[in-house]
Amino acid sequence: MARGKCRGRKAQAPRAPPPAASSSSSPTPPPPTPTDKEPPINALPEHDLCLILRRLAPADLLRAALACRRWRRAAARALPRAPPPLLGYLFHPAGVAGPFPLNPTDKTFHPAVFMPLDADASKRVSLALSPSEARGFSVSDVHLGLVLLLPRALPEGLLPRVLVLDPASRRRALLPAPPRAALPGGDPWRGKRMVFGVSVLSRAHPSRLSFDAVCFTVDGDRPRAWVATVRDADCTWRAMPRSEDVRVDFDPWLFEDRCVRAAGDIYWHICNSSRALKLDPRTLDFSYLPVPAELGDRFKKYRIGETPEDGRLCMAALDDDMELQIWVRGEAKWSDRGWLLERRMCINKALHAVPGLPRDRMHRMACTWLSDMDYARTGKVFIQTWGYGRYSFHMDTGKLQRLEMKDGKEHGHPIWAYTLAWPPAFLAPED
C-alpha cells in the first residue's frame, strides 16, 4: 500500500450549499412552540376566567371545575355568587283555616315533610324520622344541607337537645343540651331565660357531619349565643357572654322562634317592631337592624331576604294597597334609614284569581299578608291569606301559584329551601 493514503472511509466530496432564497419569497416560519398549540382560553388570566365561570349555572360550574386543576381553582373562587342547587322544600303541613273572621291558622301539628322538585331529588333526600321523632320535634333551621330540629315540648328556661339530620347522606346526630358548666360561676339566668331557636353557623366540610351551630336565648334582658362545635358527632358547647350592646326592651315573646339568613348574617324578625335582631356569624356580636320608617310598625309587615340576581341584603314588604316593595341597603340623600326602594309592583290583579278573596281594600288588607321570601333566590315570595290558601308569587313573571298538597293540606309556615351542601366536597377546602 502506498504511503500517505488513508485507511478508512473514502473522503466524500463536500455538498453544495443550498441556493439562496430570492428576495421575493417569504422567509421560512420558525417551528411551532408548545404554547402555540394550546387553546386560546389558556391565555386568559385566572381573574378573567373566574369572571366567566361566575356566569354559569351551578350544574355547569361543577362540570367546568372537572376540566383541570386551573379551572377547579377558578371555579372555587366563583362559588360565592352561585346559589346552591335547590332540591326541594321542607315544611310542616297545615290544614286550611276558615275564612275571616275565624282563626287564621290551623293549630294542628303535622310532622315535617320534604317536597322535592323532581323525582331524582325524592330518591336522594329523606328525613327518615322515627314516629316519635316526627311527633316530638319541629324544624328550626335548614342550611348547608343540614336540618336542625328542636323538641316541641320544652320546659321554660331549659336549653334543648338538638336533632341534626343530613337528609342527603342519611347521617344524623342528637346533640346534648349545653351543660351547666358552660357558664362559669353557675347559671343565674335559668329562671329568666327564653329559647328562640337554633341555627347552623358553618359547616367544616360537606362530606362529614362536622359543623358549628348557635342557639339563641334571651337571658334576662340581654341576648346570648350558645355555640355548639360538632366534629363527627362529637359535640362541645360554649356559652358566649351576654350582649353588652343590645338590650331587649320589649316582651321577648315578640321574637320569632326561627331565624332567616341573608347576605352572610343571621336575623330574627320581631313582631310589631321597626327593627330586626342581627347576629354576625364571624364575631357572634348582636345588633339591631332598623327597617324603613315608611313601613311603620305592623305585624309581619316586612321580611328580610336576598335579591335573586346577586344575593344582596334586601327587604320585601306588602303595603295596604297590595303593592309589593323591594328595599335594598344603600346610602343616598333619599335613603330611608339606610334603605333604598329599588322595586315596586302591584299584585292586586294577581290576587283577583284567588277564589272568594274579598275585593274591597279593607277586607283584602286584613286577609292577606307577606309570609316570607324564597331563600333559594328564585325570585318568589310567599303570600298567606286568612282562609283562602297560601300562594307563591313570582316577581318577574307575575305568576301566582297555590301551595297545596295532594291530601288538601297547605304548605305550612315557614317554608325552608333545601339545597345541596355547598360547595361540594371536591371544591371545599379541608378543615
Salt bridges, closest charged atoms under 4 A:
GLU46 OE1 - ARG73 NH2 3.53
ASP60 OD1 - ARG63 NH1 2.66
ASP120 OD2 - ARG124 NH1 3.29
GLU133 OE2 - ARG172 NH1 2.78
ASP141 OD2 - ARG261 NH2 2.94
ASP166 OD2 - ARG171 NH2 3.27
ASP166 OD2 - ARG203 NH2 2.75
ASP187 OD1 - ARG193 NH2 2.81
ASP212 OD1 - ARG231 NH1 3.71
ASP219 OD1 - ARG193 NE 2.90
ASP219 OD2 - ARG224 NE 2.63
ASP221 OD1 - ARG222 NE 3.87
ASP221 OD1 - ARG242 NH1 3.72
ASP221 OD2 - ARG247 NE 3.25
ASP249 OD1 - ARG275 NH2 2.64
GLU256 OE1 - HIS269 ND1 3.85
GLU256 OE2 - ARG303 NH1 2.83
ASP265 OD2 - LYS278 NZ 3.58
ASP265 OD1 - ARG282 NH2 3.02
ASP280 OD1 - ARG282 NH2 3.18
GLU309 OE2 - ARG312 NH2 3.59
ASP310 OD2 - ARG312 NE 2.98
ASP320 OD1 - ARG298 NH1 3.59
ASP320 OD1 - LYS301 NZ 3.32
ASP321 OD1 - ARG361 NE 2.65
GLU323 OE1 - ARG344 NH1 3.40
GLU342 OE2 - ARG312 NH2 2.91
ASP360 OD2 - HIS363 ND1 2.71
ASP372 OD2 - ARG258 NH2 2.36
ASP372 OD1 - ARG303 NE 3.44
ASP396 OD1 - ARG343 NH2 2.91
ASP407 OD2 - LYS409 NZ 3.10
GLU410 OE2 - ARG402 NH2 3.50
GLU430 OE2 - HIS205 NE2 3.58
GLU430 OE1 - ARG208 NH1 3.58
ASP431 OD1 - ARG208 NH2 2.63
